[in-house]
């Protein structure tokens, strides 16, 4: 009996100990989760759920003023009021983003069907549905444009974030990249964007939660350009229908922190003109200066390849004078003699090593159709090239980082997270892996490495850790860090058919082009509404429209308009780049580029004044008078030049001389030649 009582007592003590251990473990787990999760919602990590959560640990350092604190819960619409933390904080701030699913793993989409679904097989791009989706808000809701496209507007009573997430789930991957022949995704994009914005405002007014913020939340300042001390956006700002500045009401709470009123109104960054404008003449001056004096770091040790490049530079600078050439059109080039000699030397001596590291689908898996096809076509043609590519990196003059910025966004960006730090971190870890495995990166700091990226987020994704690389970017915006003379402006080409990228090529002769100017598309950004406000239905010679209806007939009508117009207007959208520039050349229409701070493609070798008009945004009210002031002889010369340079903007399944693949590669080579320093 005594032994039985002792045994029972021991069992009770054992149970208590186990209960105590379990309680301690649970409390420790809750405490750790509270530190990790940004909203303190630790219980969510203990409950089974299929939704993806984003855990952000933000540590602020070296702050003189009070910190930005976000206390809204996951799923509430107020969580979107503070946009991309990386844009708000300083470089010293540390942001750790983790993507957590049921198995606590980040899974990449790796099968080829994902890329096929992303590729666009549409016959036509009315406005390049996802033309620009970077930094849509400045210190406000950082919405990804792709999250607002859906197969119908959801007017339910759910929160803004839930509606945004549902729209992304309801959208097929094909629709993310292309407009469906039976679905006017462009119009839905604008409708859903407005719906989300309205719901966000309503949520701010009704939500009882308050966002505690510092007094230091002002608009992002765009990078200023050398020798550009004056801004010419004053006139353009007056053209804006609603150009009021950010307004906010604040009050001091009991604990001394400044509280933002729920009626805060923020202007989207893409809806405001740039704070600084760099003219084409200033860009040309920067190009000459940077080619004359390289800013790249001196290599840590000498290389035979550097000597070969420096010898090539001497030959290029002393190229024999050419006045005419059977293959090239001299007026379309800054210096045809230098270009010809440089191109020949590239063909003869350039060798490139393509890194094998990197997992699909982000690496080594190109997208051949759609809006971002330029990076995909280059990747495919580069990796399959036997003339330039070498297997021994010691023989290489340049090193290619073969990643897709579009697949990076599609695979890693967390919907509704309003944070792209994990995308940049992924490339940072990749570059560190390359630097640890190979000695070539460390020799030049990455100055002899290059990347080709067409997504609008690429300037952000490659910031800092790939800062010294040569970047071929579609989003060639000098205010976003584009380095003239080192980086390359990549043409944004909308490829409708991977099998036949030259379909519908060409246009009518000048004598049959009766329309003075043509434009049709969505009202993305701040500039296009201004353009249509001045010229839509105002003049029979100026055929400027908004979004064209969906359908095959409308698509062909758009193409016929470009084929029949003298000038094709190419205004910026959310970002400076637009596929219309190449579209105009494709249909032999003289492009009229209206996009401040945009560096035209192949700017280092092409003379864009010979085959295009580049106008300041403030000149929109005088657009017709400017076009009519061009003499007929001048227009005929420009239209001829468009036909001559067309070959430089075409993709071929098997690359040919002077095509888009070789022109991109040449600009990378050309800029590297003038950036190379001797040890």
Secondary structure, 3 states (H helix, E strand, C coil): CHHHHHHHHHHHHHHHHHHHHHHHHHHHHHHHHHHHCCCCCHHHHCCCCCCCEEEEEEECCCCCCCCCECCCCCCCHHHHCCCCHHHHCCCCCEEEEEEECCCCCCCCCCCHHHHHHHCCCCCCCCCCCCCCCCCCCCCCCCCCHHHHCCCCCCCCCCCHHHHHHHHHHHCCHHHHHCCCCCCCHHHHHHHHHHHHHHHHHHHHHHCCCCCECCCCCCCCCCCCCCCCCCCCCHHHHHHCCCCCCCECCEEECCCCCEEECCCCECCCHHHCCCCCCCCHHHHHHHHHHHHHCCCCCCCCCCCHHHHHHHHHHHHHHCCCCCCCCCCCCHHHECCHHHHHHHHHHHHHHCCEEECCCCCCCCECCCCCCECCHHHHHHHHHHHCCCCCECCCHHHCCEEECCECHHHHHHHHCCCCCCCCHHHHHHHHHHHHHHHHHCCHHHHHCCCCEEEEECCCCHHHHCCCCCCCCEEEECCCEHHHCCCECCEEECCCCCECCCCCCCCCCCCCCHHHCCEEEEEECCCCCCHHHHHHHHHCCCCCCEEEECCCCCCHHHHHHHHHHHHHEEEEEEECCCCCCCCHHHHHHHCCCEEEEECCCECCCCCCCECHHHCEEEECHHHHHHHHHHHHCCCHHHHHHHHHHHHHHHHHHCCCCCCCCCCHHHHHHHHHHHHHHHHCCCC
